[in-house]
Amino acid sequence: MTGNDTRRGIMLMSLTMLIFASQDGISRYLADQYNVILVVMIRYWFFAAFVLTISARRAGSIRQAAATEQPVLQIFRGLLLAAEVCVMVLAFTLLGLIESMAIFAAYPLIVAALSGPLLGETVGRFRWLAIGVGLIGVLIILKPGFGVFSPYALIAVLSAAMFALYSLLTRYAARRDSAATSFFWTGIAGAVGMTVTGIWFWEPMTPTDYLWMLALCITGALGHYLLIKTYETAEASAVQPFAYLQLVFVSIIGMTVFGETLAVNVMIGAALVIAAGIFTALRERRLARA
């Protein structure tokens, strides 16, 4: 049941985004040392255990959590998210945390743009205006045609598009399956898919890096747990704008830990993307209440 404590929900969302930003930083470090698929595979093992625990508690049993009338859709969703995580971590290593997350922040706008043709939802002119502004922000970040465009940026764009599709499929699946069922298949299908793929890339880690891998798994599970608690505490539309704090925290980690720089074009473009995303979230909240 969703609560109505908006202030506590905002605090929880802010803490959640700090934990997810830490997870991104650890992911980048480990992916610099080892194969991306290996890192994501181990992360998914821990995530699957967490998913089994949460889904069984919410649905009553694992069998009830797994019950679905649309198994192909649910399995595809899980595999898609696992692939998206791999693509995003790869972007961290090739493009850096800051630019990757600045581009990825546009995914809610992609969801808004595609919710009409794919889900039959109404997209008004104000949402299209916000989508256009966000697109301009992404183009400012990418800087196409200025001689310094990095093709690695397209990997971050692909990641945002993949996560937007995953979000849309999750909305579609929710029409017939519970949140516990979708959560179950997200973790289990992803873990199975990553194991089948990642086991071929196995390599031993140093003792220190095993500790970092444990930290990555813990931050992943803790972040998802706090996100669930956030949505139980306050309305999603009220706390969603604060999800953009992840970009702020990631930027701090990128600059202080990895020596990245916050370019002016990234700052301006990210500001436009965030403003458009917040406007879209607030607009949806107002329409829902109306």
Secondary structure as UniProt FT lines:
FT   HELIX           6..33
FT   HELIX           36..59
FT   HELIX           62..66
FT   HELIX           71..95
FT   HELIX           97..104
FT   TURN            105..106
FT   HELIX           107..119
FT   HELIX           125..142
FT   TURN            144..145
FT   TURN            151..152
FT   HELIX           153..173
FT   TURN            174..176
FT   HELIX           179..198
FT   HELIX           199..201
FT   HELIX           207..233
FT   HELIX           236..239
FT   HELIX           240..244
FT   HELIX           245..257
FT   HELIX           264..289
//
